[in-house]
Amino acid sequence: MASILLAEDDKSMCSFLTAALEKAGHAVTSTNDGIEALDKLKENKSSYNLLLTDIVMPGMDGIELSQKATELSPNLKVMFITGFAAVAVGHQDLNTEQTKLLSKPFHLNDLVEQVETLLAA
């Protein structure tokens, strides 16, 4: 079981993602934007194994969030979810051993599989 910090501004998507990940046995802390997620991370730096974040969000986008989050917690793994593939293309550092990109639409089973693969890496 992993502890996952989720940042997703679409409330329906956030609920679906949380339910799928909890059903798979993970503990999920969900937030509605990057600023709230960063605050949660500052409160509990060492307790999260994975940051799962949308890229396009108001306030602080997922890219900026991931940069600040990995400064605070260098071993934190990051998975981006986005419906805007063109936004992600310009960021070559998104697919590394510690970071993955999942494009919407996706099946929740695919999300869980990708999360577990990233956590095991």
C-alpha positions as CSV (number, residue, x, y, z in Angstrom):
1,M,0.0,0.0,0.0
2,A,1.2,3.5,-0.9
3,S,0.4,6.9,0.3
4,I,-0.7,9.0,-2.7
5,L,-1.2,12.8,-2.8
6,L,-3.7,13.6,-5.5
7,A,-4.1,17.1,-7.1
8,E,-7.0,17.3,-9.5
9,D,-9.2,20.3,-10.0
10,D,-12.1,18.4,-11.6
11,K,-14.1,17.2,-8.6
12,S,-15.7,14.3,-10.5
13,M,-12.4,13.1,-11.8
14,C,-10.9,13.5,-8.3
15,S,-13.6,11.3,-6.8
16,F,-13.2,8.6,-9.5
17,L,-9.4,8.5,-9.1
18,T,-9.6,8.4,-5.3
19,A,-12.1,5.6,-5.3
20,A,-10.1,3.5,-7.8
21,L,-6.8,4.0,-5.9
22,E,-8.4,3.3,-2.5
23,K,-10.0,0.1,-4.0
24,A,-6.5,-1.0,-5.0
25,G,-5.4,-0.6,-1.4
26,H,-3.7,2.8,-1.5
27,A,-4.2,5.6,1.0
28,V,-5.2,8.8,-1.0
29,T,-5.1,12.4,0.2
30,S,-7.1,14.4,-2.5
31,T,-6.7,18.1,-3.1
32,N,-8.4,20.4,-5.6
33,D,-5.4,22.3,-6.8
34,G,-1.6,22.6,-6.7
35,I,-1.5,25.1,-3.9
36,E,-3.5,22.9,-1.6
37,A,-1.4,19.8,-2.6
38,L,1.8,21.7,-1.8
39,D,0.5,22.7,1.6
40,K,-0.4,19.0,2.4
41,L,3.1,18.0,1.3
42,K,4.7,20.6,3.5
43,E,2.7,19.3,6.4
44,N,3.6,15.6,5.8
45,K,6.8,15.6,3.6
46,S,7.9,12.1,4.2
47,S,4.5,10.4,4.3
48,Y,3.8,10.4,0.5
49,N,5.2,7.9,-1.9
50,L,3.5,9.4,-5.0
51,L,2.2,12.7,-6.3
52,L,-0.5,12.1,-8.8
53,T,-1.3,15.5,-10.4
54,D,-3.2,17.0,-13.3
55,I,-1.0,19.2,-15.4
56,V,-3.5,22.0,-16.2
57,M,-4.9,23.5,-13.0
58,P,-5.7,27.0,-11.8
59,G,-3.3,28.7,-9.4
60,M,-0.3,26.3,-9.7
61,D,-0.1,23.8,-12.5
62,G,1.1,20.3,-12.1
63,I,4.6,21.0,-13.6
64,E,5.3,23.7,-11.0
65,L,3.8,21.6,-8.3
66,S,6.0,18.6,-9.1
67,Q,9.1,20.8,-9.2
68,K,8.4,22.2,-5.7
69,A,7.3,18.8,-4.4
70,T,10.4,17.0,-5.5
71,E,12.5,19.8,-3.9
72,L,10.8,19.1,-0.6
73,S,10.8,15.4,-1.0
74,P,13.4,14.2,-3.5
75,N,12.4,10.5,-3.4
76,L,8.7,11.4,-4.3
77,K,7.6,9.7,-7.5
78,V,5.3,11.8,-9.8
79,M,2.6,10.8,-12.2
80,F,1.0,13.4,-14.4
81,I,-2.5,13.1,-15.8
82,T,-3.6,15.4,-18.6
83,G,-6.1,15.8,-21.4
84,F,-3.7,18.2,-23.0
85,A,-1.0,16.1,-24.7
86,A,0.4,19.1,-26.5
87,V,1.2,20.7,-23.2
88,A,3.2,17.7,-22.1
89,V,5.2,17.3,-25.4
90,G,7.3,20.3,-24.6
91,H,8.5,18.8,-21.3
92,Q,10.9,16.0,-22.1
93,D,11.7,15.4,-18.4
94,L,8.2,14.1,-17.7
95,N,8.9,10.4,-18.5
96,T,11.8,9.4,-16.2
97,E,12.2,6.6,-13.7
98,Q,10.6,8.8,-11.0
99,T,8.0,10.4,-13.3
100,K,5.3,9.2,-15.7
101,L,2.7,10.8,-17.9
102,L,-0.8,9.3,-18.4
103,S,-3.0,11.0,-21.1
104,K,-6.8,11.3,-20.7
105,P,-9.0,9.5,-21.4
106,F,-7.8,6.4,-19.6
107,H,-9.4,3.5,-18.0
108,L,-9.2,3.5,-14.2
109,N,-7.6,0.0,-14.3
110,D,-4.9,1.4,-16.5
111,L,-4.3,4.2,-13.9
112,V,-3.9,1.7,-11.1
113,E,-1.6,-0.5,-13.2
114,Q,0.6,2.5,-14.1
115,V,0.7,3.7,-10.5
116,E,1.8,0.3,-9.2
117,T,4.4,0.0,-12.0
118,L,5.8,3.5,-11.1
119,L,5.8,2.7,-7.4
120,A,7.7,-0.6,-8.0
121,A,10.4,1.1,-10.1
